[in-house]
Amino acid sequence: MQTLIVWFVSALIISPIPKGTGWIQYTKSYSTLESCQRHIKTHEPDIIYSLIRYTGGGVEIKKVKCMTYKDAVKLNTELGH
């Protein structure tokens, strides 16, 4: 039996507030890494703009990539969250 891996558009956000650096994920999932990456490739400017609006501005979007929920939890834990 094959395990289903679900991918999410994820972004590393740098903020000036304490512990303000972390990975945030969109709620829409993708069943393949390729489909998630294709979405980023065609919509990255809109993704970055929506994240800046969502956070209220004053942040830097350092990186946008596809990852699993488990990956994001691990990276955020390493960042102290």
C-alpha positions in Angstrom: 0.0 0.0 0.0 1.4 3.4 -1.0 1.3 6.3 1.5 -0.3 9.5 0.3 1.9 12.6 0.6 0.2 15.9 0.6 2.1 19.1 -0.4 1.4 22.7 0.5 2.6 26.0 -0.8 4.9 27.2 2.1 6.8 30.4 2.7 9.6 31.4 5.0 8.6 34.7 6.5 11.1 37.0 8.2 9.5 39.5 10.7 11.1 42.0 13.0 9.1 40.9 16.0 10.6 38.3 18.4 10.4 34.8 17.1 8.9 36.4 13.9 10.8 34.1 11.5 8.9 31.0 10.5 7.3 28.9 7.8 3.6 29.5 7.0 1.5 27.2 4.8 -1.5 27.7 2.6 -4.4 25.4 3.4 -4.9 24.3 -0.2 -3.2 20.9 -0.7 -1.6 19.3 -3.8 -1.5 15.6 -4.3 1.9 15.8 -6.2 5.0 17.8 -5.7 5.0 18.7 -9.4 1.5 20.2 -9.3 2.4 22.3 -6.2 5.7 23.5 -7.9 3.8 24.3 -11.1 1.3 26.4 -9.0 4.2 28.4 -7.4 5.9 28.9 -10.8 2.8 30.4 -12.3 1.5 32.3 -9.2 4.6 33.3 -7.1 4.1 37.1 -7.3 0.4 36.7 -6.2 1.5 34.3 -3.4 4.0 36.8 -2.1 1.6 39.7 -2.4 -1.2 37.8 -0.5 1.2 36.8 2.3 2.3 40.4 2.8 -1.3 41.5 2.9 -2.2 38.6 5.3 0.6 39.5 7.7 -0.2 43.2 7.6 3.1 44.1 5.9 6.5 44.8 7.4 7.7 41.2 6.7 10.1 39.7 4.1 9.1 36.6 2.2 12.5 34.9 2.1 11.5 31.7 0.2 8.4 30.1 -1.3 8.5 26.3 -1.9 6.4 23.2 -1.6 6.6 21.0 1.5 4.6 18.7 3.6 3.0 19.7 6.9 5.5 17.5 8.7 8.4 19.3 7.0 7.0 22.7 8.1 6.5 21.6 11.7 10.1 20.3 11.8 11.6 23.5 10.4 9.5 25.7 12.7 10.5 23.6 15.7 14.2 24.2 14.7 13.4 27.9 14.6 12.1 27.7 18.2 8.3 27.6 17.6 
